[in-house]
C-alpha cells in the first residue's frame, strides 16, 4: 500500500472498510496528528482537511506516487505549523509525546510577573 508518513500527517492510498485500511488507487485517507501532540478545535481540523482536499485536487492529473504523497504530507506539515504559530491549535501538554517538534510553546506571563 502506498503511504506517506510525517510527524503529524499520515496519508494512505487506501479507504477504511470495517475499521481496516484497504488499498485503493483512487482514494486517499488522511490521519491527522496520530500521537495527539496538539489540541484541535473542529474548525482547525476542518481547515487541515480542506487544505488536504485542495492539495489533492491540485495534484489531480498527477500519477499517484510515493513522491507526490510525500509532497502533500510535507505541505500539510507546514500548514499545521502555521496554525500553531497563529494560535489556532496548541500543544497538548498531556500527550505522551512532548518533543515540541514544531517549536517551543508560547508562554504568556501573568500581569505583574517579570
N, CA and C atoms as an extended XYZ file, in Angstrom:
342
Properties=species:S:1:pos:R:3:atomname:S:1:resname:S:1:resid:I:1 pbc="F F F"
N         0.854       -1.176        0.000 N   UNK     1
C         0.000        0.000        0.000 CA  UNK     1
C         0.898        1.237        0.000 C   UNK     1
N         0.591        2.164       -0.868 N   UNK     2
C         1.324        3.415       -0.952 CA  UNK     2
C         0.923        4.300        0.218 C   UNK     2
N         1.933        4.902        0.874 N   UNK     3
C         1.615        5.766        2.013 CA  UNK     3
C         2.722        6.796        2.193 C   UNK     3
N         2.396        7.846        2.932 N   UNK     4
C         3.357        8.864        3.318 CA  UNK     4
C         3.111        9.185        4.782 C   UNK     4
N         4.173        9.145        5.570 N   UNK     5
C         4.023        9.484        6.977 CA  UNK     5
C         5.028       10.562        7.342 C   UNK     5
N         4.517       11.623        7.923 N   UNK     6
C         5.343       12.664        8.501 CA  UNK     6
C         5.042       12.649        9.997 C   UNK     6
N         5.581       13.568       10.710 N   UNK     7
C         5.399       13.589       12.170 CA  UNK     7
C         3.930       13.697       12.566 C   UNK     7
N         3.165       14.509       11.851 N   UNK     8
C         1.779       14.773       12.248 CA  UNK     8
C         0.749       14.407       11.193 C   UNK     8
N         1.191       13.862       10.073 N   UNK     9
C         0.284       13.561        8.969 CA  UNK     9
C         0.616       12.193        8.390 C   UNK     9
N        -0.378       11.317        8.387 N   UNK    10
C        -0.253       10.019        7.716 CA  UNK    10
C        -1.251       10.024        6.563 C   UNK    10
N        -0.772        9.732        5.356 N   UNK    11
C        -1.630        9.652        4.184 CA  UNK    11
C        -1.495        8.249        3.610 C   UNK    11
N        -2.617        7.608        3.383 N   UNK    12
C        -2.646        6.250        2.843 CA  UNK    12
C        -3.411        6.242        1.530 C   UNK    12
N        -2.905        5.516        0.552 N   UNK    13
C        -3.656        5.254       -0.673 CA  UNK    13
C        -4.534        4.051       -0.360 C   UNK    13
N        -5.589        4.353        0.382 N   UNK    14
C        -6.471        3.299        0.885 CA  UNK    14
C        -7.774        3.929        1.367 C   UNK    14
N        -8.759        3.084        1.539 N   UNK    15
C       -10.012        3.520        2.158 CA  UNK    15
C       -10.265        2.656        3.383 C   UNK    15
N       -11.017        3.205        4.299 N   UNK    16
C       -11.324        2.482        5.531 CA  UNK    16
C       -12.598        1.663        5.317 C   UNK    16
N       -12.466        0.347        5.505 N   UNK    17
C       -13.592       -0.567        5.381 CA  UNK    17
C       -13.594       -1.439        6.627 C   UNK    17
N       -14.671       -1.376        7.402 N   UNK    18
C       -14.780       -2.137        8.650 CA  UNK    18
C       -13.559       -1.908        9.546 C   UNK    18
N       -13.191       -0.632        9.711 N   UNK    19
C       -12.064       -0.220       10.556 CA  UNK    19
C       -10.714       -0.770       10.090 C   UNK    19
N       -10.611       -1.165        8.848 N   UNK    20
C        -9.358       -1.644        8.263 CA  UNK    20
C        -9.041       -0.821        7.025 C   UNK    20
N        -7.755       -0.606        6.783 N   UNK    21
C        -7.333        0.073        5.567 CA  UNK    21
C        -7.268       -0.929        4.415 C   UNK    21
N        -7.968       -0.605        3.343 N   UNK    22
C        -7.974       -1.442        2.145 CA  UNK    22
C        -7.317       -0.633        1.028 C   UNK    22
N        -6.215       -1.131        0.460 N   UNK    23
C        -5.514       -0.383       -0.582 CA  UNK    23
C        -6.451        0.059       -1.712 C   UNK    23
N        -6.191        1.276       -2.210 N   UNK    24
C        -7.005        1.836       -3.285 CA  UNK    24
C        -6.120        2.699       -4.165 C   UNK    24
N        -6.419        2.723       -5.442 N   UNK    25
C        -5.693        3.594       -6.364 CA  UNK    25
C        -6.450        4.887       -6.621 C   UNK    25
N        -7.630        5.038       -6.003 N   UNK    26
C        -8.430        6.239       -6.256 CA  UNK    26
C        -8.869        6.973       -4.992 C   UNK    26
N        -8.554        6.425       -3.811 N   UNK    27
C        -8.976        7.044       -2.554 CA  UNK    27
C        -7.766        7.270       -1.658 C   UNK    27
N        -7.666        8.474       -1.101 N   UNK    28
C        -6.628        8.770       -0.119 CA  UNK    28
C        -7.286        8.969        1.238 C   UNK    28
N        -6.670        8.411        2.260 N   UNK    29
C        -7.165        8.537        3.630 CA  UNK    29
C        -6.132        9.303        4.437 C   UNK    29
N        -6.606       10.279        5.198 N   UNK    30
C        -5.747       11.162        5.972 CA  UNK    30
C        -5.927       10.902        7.465 C   UNK    30
N        -4.820       10.733        8.178 N   UNK    31
C        -4.817       10.615        9.637 CA  UNK    31
C        -4.002       11.797       10.163 C   UNK    31
N        -4.665       12.710       10.854 N   UNK    32
C        -4.026       13.933       11.346 CA  UNK    32
C        -3.618       13.748       12.801 C   UNK    32
N        -2.375       14.052       13.102 N   UNK    33
C        -1.831       14.059       14.460 CA  UNK    33
C        -2.135       12.757       15.219 C   UNK    33
N        -1.637       11.640       14.727 N   UNK    34
C        -1.957       10.348       15.355 CA  UNK    34
C        -1.459       10.208       16.794 C   UNK    34
N        -0.450       11.003       17.199 N   UNK    35
C         0.049       10.930       18.576 CA  UNK    35
C        -0.621       11.940       19.496 C   UNK    35
N        -1.614       12.672       18.993 N   UNK    36
C        -2.338       13.674       19.787 CA  UNK    36
C        -1.393       14.681       20.435 C   UNK    36
N        -0.441       15.165       19.641 N   UNK    37
C         0.517       16.149       20.144 CA  UNK    37
C        -0.117       17.528       20.301 C   UNK    37
N        -1.230       17.766       19.586 N   UNK    38
C        -1.876       19.076       19.613 CA  UNK    38
C        -3.299       18.988       20.137 C   UNK    38
N        -3.795       20.136       20.568 N   UNK    39
C        -5.200       20.283       20.928 CA  UNK    39
C        -5.871       20.949       19.735 C   UNK    39
N        -6.873       20.277       19.205 N   UNK    40
C        -7.530       20.696       17.977 CA  UNK    40
C        -8.952       21.171       18.232 C   UNK    40
N        -9.340       22.233       17.589 N   UNK    41
C       -10.750       22.617       17.522 CA  UNK    41
C       -11.323       21.976       16.256 C   UNK    41
N       -12.628       21.879       16.194 N   UNK    42
C       -13.251       21.347       14.974 CA  UNK    42
C       -12.889       22.218       13.775 C   UNK    42
N       -12.850       23.525       13.984 N   UNK    43
C       -12.529       24.452       12.899 CA  UNK    43
C       -11.106       24.224       12.383 C   UNK    43
N       -10.148       24.022       13.279 N   UNK    44
C        -8.757       23.797       12.876 CA  UNK    44
C        -8.636       22.496       12.090 C   UNK    44
N        -9.316       21.449       12.528 N   UNK    45
C        -9.291       20.176       11.794 CA  UNK    45
C        -9.926       20.323       10.418 C   UNK    45
N       -11.024       21.071       10.359 N   UNK    46
C       -11.683       21.294        9.069 CA  UNK    46
C       -10.762       22.026        8.109 C   UNK    46
N        -9.968       22.973        8.630 N   UNK    47
C        -9.023       23.695        7.785 CA  UNK    47
C        -7.954       22.761        7.221 C   UNK    47
N        -7.458       21.842        8.047 N   UNK    48
C        -6.456       20.890        7.567 CA  UNK    48
C        -7.074       19.975        6.507 C   UNK    48
N        -8.277       19.494        6.769 N   UNK    49
C        -8.943       18.637        5.781 CA  UNK    49
C        -9.203       19.388        4.484 C   UNK    49
N        -9.588       20.655        4.569 N   UNK    50
C        -9.826       21.456        3.372 CA  UNK    50
C        -8.525       21.677        2.603 C   UNK    50
N        -7.436       21.923        3.331 N   UNK    51
C        -6.135       22.093        2.680 CA  UNK    51
C        -5.702       20.790        2.013 C   UNK    51
N        -5.950       19.662        2.663 N   UNK    52
C        -5.646       18.351        2.081 CA  UNK    52
C        -6.423       18.177        0.771 C   UNK    52
N        -7.717       18.476        0.804 N   UNK    53
C        -8.545       18.342       -0.400 CA  UNK    53
C        -8.033       19.258       -1.516 C   UNK    53
N        -7.607       20.471       -1.150 N   UNK    54
C        -7.080       21.404       -2.141 CA  UNK    54
C        -5.790       20.863       -2.761 C   UNK    54
N        -4.889       20.360       -1.918 N   UNK    55
C        -3.620       19.820       -2.414 CA  UNK    55
C        -3.845       18.610       -3.310 C   UNK    55
N        -4.781       17.752       -2.928 N   UNK    56
C        -5.098       16.576       -3.751 CA  UNK    56
C        -5.678       17.022       -5.093 C   UNK    56
N        -6.577       18.002       -5.052 N   UNK    57
C        -7.174       18.497       -6.294 CA  UNK    57
C        -6.109       19.123       -7.197 C   UNK    57
N        -5.176       19.875       -6.592 N   UNK    58
C        -4.100       20.487       -7.373 CA  UNK    58
C        -3.217       19.439       -8.046 C   UNK    58
N        -3.079       18.276       -7.426 N   UNK    59
C        -2.264       17.195       -7.982 CA  UNK    59
C        -3.114       16.209       -8.774 C   UNK    59
N        -4.344       16.570       -9.048 N   UNK    60
C        -5.319       15.678       -9.673 CA  UNK    60
C        -4.866       14.961      -10.926 C   UNK    60
N        -4.099       15.625      -11.772 N   UNK    61
C        -3.673       14.979      -13.004 CA  UNK    61
C        -2.393       14.180      -12.856 C   UNK    61
N        -1.796       14.246      -11.666 N   UNK    62
C        -0.513       13.562      -11.451 CA  UNK    62
C        -0.720       12.096      -11.113 C   UNK    62
N         0.304       11.320      -11.447 N   UNK    63
C         0.294        9.903      -11.092 CA  UNK    63
C         0.391        9.761       -9.571 C   UNK    63
N        -0.278        8.784       -9.019 N   UNK    64
C        -0.230        8.527       -7.582 CA  UNK    64
C         1.101        7.845       -7.267 C   UNK    64
N         2.044        8.620       -6.751 N   UNK    65
C         3.375        8.088       -6.448 CA  UNK    65
C         3.752        8.416       -5.018 C   UNK    65
N         4.777        7.736       -4.539 N   UNK    66
C         5.312        7.989       -3.214 CA  UNK    66
C         5.743        9.448       -3.081 C   UNK    66
N         6.403        9.974       -4.107 N   UNK    67
C         6.875       11.357       -4.083 CA  UNK    67
C         5.711       12.341       -3.950 C   UNK    67
N         4.658       12.148       -4.744 N   UNK    68
C         3.516       13.064       -4.697 CA  UNK    68
C         2.823       13.032       -3.341 C   UNK    68
N         2.709       11.847       -2.735 N   UNK    69
C         2.106       11.760       -1.397 CA  UNK    69
C         2.984       12.449       -0.364 C   UNK    69
N         4.303       12.269       -0.468 N   UNK    70
C         5.214       12.930        0.476 CA  UNK    70
C         5.139       14.441        0.350 C   UNK    70
N         4.998       14.918       -0.871 N   UNK    71
C         4.888       16.364       -1.083 CA  UNK    71
C         3.623       16.920       -0.431 C   UNK    71
N         2.516       16.226       -0.582 N   UNK    72
C         1.269       16.652        0.056 CA  UNK    72
C         1.428       16.615        1.574 C   UNK    72
N         2.022       15.544        2.099 N   UNK    73
C         2.234       15.434        3.539 CA  UNK    73
C         3.118       16.549        4.070 C   UNK    73
N         4.168       16.871        3.337 N   UNK    74
C         5.072       17.946        3.743 CA  UNK    74
C         4.358       19.296        3.735 C   UNK    74
N         3.565       19.537        2.709 N   UNK    75
C         2.801       20.788        2.647 CA  UNK    75
C         1.807       20.884        3.806 C   UNK    75
N         1.204       19.775        4.177 N   UNK    76
C         0.279       19.779        5.320 CA  UNK    76
C         1.018       20.033        6.633 C   UNK    76
N         2.223       19.497        6.776 N   UNK    77
C         3.039       19.775        7.972 CA  UNK    77
C         3.266       21.284        8.105 C   UNK    77
N         3.621       21.933        7.008 N   UNK    78
C         3.836       23.384        7.034 CA  UNK    78
C         2.544       24.116        7.393 C   UNK    78
N         1.434       23.648        6.866 N   UNK    79
C         0.134       24.259        7.163 CA  UNK    79
C        -0.182       24.136        8.651 C   UNK    79
N         0.074       22.966        9.231 N   UNK    80
C        -0.171       22.752       10.666 CA  UNK    80
C         0.737       23.657       11.492 C   UNK    80
N         1.983       23.813       11.071 N   UNK    81
C         2.893       24.712       11.797 CA  UNK    81
C         2.368       26.144       11.772 C   UNK    81
N         1.821       26.570       10.632 N   UNK    82
C         1.229       27.903       10.548 CA  UNK    82
C         0.064       28.041       11.524 C   UNK    82
N        -0.745       26.986       11.652 N   UNK    83
C        -1.855       27.019       12.597 CA  UNK    83
C        -1.342       27.153       14.031 C   UNK    83
N        -0.284       26.430       14.350 N   UNK    84
C         0.296       26.504       15.687 CA  UNK    84
C         0.828       27.912       15.956 C   UNK    84
N         1.550       28.467       15.001 N   UNK    85
C         2.112       29.800       15.170 CA  UNK    85
C         1.035       30.874       15.266 C   UNK    85
N        -0.105       30.649       14.633 N   UNK    86
C        -1.216       31.602       14.668 CA  UNK    86
C        -2.085       31.422       15.910 C   UNK    86
N        -1.803       30.380       16.697 N   UNK    87
C        -2.592       30.135       17.902 CA  UNK    87
C        -3.908       29.418       17.649 C   UNK    87
N        -4.086       28.866       16.451 N   UNK    88
C        -5.317       28.137       16.135 CA  UNK    88
C        -5.335       26.763       16.789 C   UNK    88
N        -4.154       26.185       17.003 N   UNK    89
C        -4.011       24.940       17.740 CA  UNK    89
C        -2.914       25.173       18.783 C   UNK    89
N        -2.827       24.271       19.740 N   UNK    90
C        -1.785       24.400       20.763 CA  UNK    90
C        -1.268       23.007       21.103 C   UNK    90
N        -0.115       22.981       21.746 N   UNK    91
C         0.431       21.700       22.176 CA  UNK    91
C        -0.456       21.083       23.237 C   UNK    91
N        -0.599       19.787       23.199 N   UNK    92
C        -1.310       19.019       24.211 CA  UNK    92
C        -0.281       18.612       25.263 C   UNK    92
N        -0.232       19.324       26.358 N   UNK    93
C         0.779       19.070       27.380 CA  UNK    93
C         0.548       17.757       28.123 C   UNK    93
N        -0.578       17.095       27.867 N   UNK    94
C        -0.853       15.785       28.465 CA  UNK    94
C        -0.560       14.644       27.491 C   UNK    94
N         0.001       14.998       26.333 N   UNK    95
C         0.340       13.993       25.330 CA  UNK    95
C         1.498       13.138       25.817 C   UNK    95
N         1.537       11.900       25.354 N   UNK    96
C         2.657       11.029       25.707 CA  UNK    96
C         3.929       11.468       25.002 C   UNK    96
N         3.787       12.327       23.998 N   UNK    97
C         4.918       12.831       23.221 CA  UNK    97
C         5.034       14.331       23.477 C   UNK    97
N         6.089       14.745       24.144 N   UNK    98
C         6.307       16.170       24.396 CA  UNK    98
C         7.664       16.582       23.834 C   UNK    98
N         7.787       16.572       22.519 N   UNK    99
C         9.074       16.941       21.935 CA  UNK    99
C         9.044       18.305       21.252 C   UNK    99
N         7.910       18.977       21.264 N   UNK   100
C         7.777       20.312       20.679 CA  UNK   100
C         8.391       20.360       19.280 C   UNK   100
N         7.979       19.432       18.456 N   UNK   101
C         8.556       19.250       17.133 CA  UNK   101
C         8.353       20.443       16.206 C   UNK   101
N         7.436       21.312       16.520 N   UNK   102
C         7.181       22.478       15.671 CA  UNK   102
C         7.650       23.767       16.335 C   UNK   102
N         8.486       23.650       17.354 N   UNK   103
C         8.984       24.833       18.053 CA  UNK   103
C         8.481       24.866       19.480 C   UNK   103
N         9.164       25.627       20.305 N   UNK   104
C         8.776       25.721       21.706 CA  UNK   104
C         7.418       26.399       21.843 C   UNK   104
N         6.621       25.961       22.837 N   UNK   105
C         5.311       26.597       23.020 CA  UNK   105
C         5.480       28.028       23.516 C   UNK   105
N         4.508       28.842       23.181 N   UNK   106
C         4.494       30.222       23.673 CA  UNK   106
C         3.952       30.218       25.091 C   UNK   106
N         4.592       30.993       25.924 N   UNK   107
C         4.143       31.118       27.314 CA  UNK   107
C         3.831       32.584       27.550 C   UNK   107
N         2.611       32.852       27.980 N   UNK   108
C         2.206       34.214       28.257 CA  UNK   108
C         2.363       34.460       29.738 C   UNK   108
N         3.148       35.465       30.099 N   UNK   109
C         3.372       35.790       31.509 CA  UNK   109
C         2.124       36.471       32.077 C   UNK   109
N         1.834       36.172       33.327 N   UNK   110
C         0.739       36.838       34.024 CA  UNK   110
C         1.127       38.286       34.296 C   UNK   110
N         0.132       39.164       34.348 N   UNK   111
C         0.430       40.557       34.668 CA  UNK   111
C         1.063       40.630       36.043 C   UNK   111
N         2.039       41.489       36.203 N   UNK   112
C         2.707       41.637       37.482 CA  UNK   112
C         3.928       40.739       37.613 C   UNK   112
N         4.070       39.749       36.709 N   UNK   113
C         5.262       38.883       36.735 CA  UNK   113
C         6.280       39.448       35.755 C   UNK   113
N         7.512       39.334       36.109 N   UNK   114
C         8.554       39.835       35.198 CA  UNK   114
C         9.391       38.703       34.684 C   UNK   114
